[in-house]
Amino acid sequence: MAGLTLEIVTAEAMTYSGEVDIVIAPGIMGQMAILPHHAPLMTMLEPGELCVRKGPEETLIAISGGFLEVLDDKVVILADAAERADDIDLARAEAARRRAEERLKSGAPGVDHARAEAALRRSLARLKVAERTRKREKRLT
């Protein structure tokens, strides 16, 4: 089966570049799977878990939103931020989650609720990717 070329680009660097079999992304309308020969598409992405599969290998990447474009068996993701599970600092992600939850619960004037909710979604995505990868690694050992 012909594969897809996937590129994940952030402001800092090219996070991922290679041939894959399937990309499962957190679209604004829900999870979407991109297979070879997918129709051209341009959509926004929500903060969440991006799953990339090539053969039996599965790579999980936490993204904090952005855009996805499919054109001619090439998927380009322009992400605000993208982190592979191995690069996620669990303590930092947990601290970010707690800070965001505290801001939302405080009800203090001047708290930007949209910004706090976005921070919460980003931290939860990072934690989910890290936890799923660690659980999978434990099952394999």
URQUI-V345538 format. One record per residue. RES is the residue in one small letter. PHI is phi as a letter, one per 40 degrees, with the letter a starting at -180 (NA if undefined). BURIAL is I if it has 16 or more other ideal C-beta (glycine too) atoms within 10 Angstrom, else O. Layout:
BEGIN
RES_PHI_BURIAL + RES_PHI_BURIAL
END
This chain:
BEGIN
m_NA_O + a_c_O + g_c_O + l_b_I + t_c_O + l_b_I + e_b_O + i_b_I + v_b_I + t_b_I + a_c_O + e_c_O + a_a_O + m_c_O + t_c_I + y_a_I + s_a_O + g_i_O + e_c_O + v_b_I + d_c_I + i_a_I + v_b_I + i_b_I + a_b_I + p_c_I + g_c_I + i_c_O + m_b_O + g_h_O + q_c_O + m_b_I + a_b_O + i_b_I + l_b_O + p_d_O + h_g_O + h_c_I + a_c_O + p_d_O + l_a_O + m_b_O + t_a_O + m_c_O + l_b_I + e_c_I + p_c_I + g_i_I + e_c_I + l_b_I + c_b_I + v_b_I + r_b_O + k_b_O + g_g_O + p_c_O + e_c_O + e_b_O + t_b_I + l_b_I + i_b_I + a_c_I + i_b_I + s_b_I + g_h_I + g_i_I + f_b_O + l_b_I + e_b_O + v_b_I + l_a_O + d_f_O + d_f_O + k_b_O + v_b_I + v_b_O + i_b_I + l_b_I + a_b_I + d_c_O + a_a_I + a_a_I + e_b_I + r_c_I + a_d_I + d_c_O + d_c_O + i_c_I + d_c_O + l_d_O + a_c_O + r_c_O + a_c_I + e_c_O + a_c_O + a_c_I + r_c_I + r_c_O + r_c_O + a_c_I + e_c_O + e_c_O + r_c_I + l_c_O + k_c_O + s_c_O + g_g_O + a_c_O + p_c_O + g_g_O + v_c_O + d_c_O + h_c_O + a_c_O + r_c_O + a_c_I + e_c_O + a_c_I + a_c_I + l_c_I + r_c_I + r_c_I + s_c_I + l_c_I + a_c_I + r_c_I + l_c_I + k_c_I + v_c_I + a_c_I + e_c_O + r_c_O + t_c_I + r_c_O + k_c_O + r_c_O + e_c_O + k_c_O + r_c_O + l_c_O + t_c_O
END
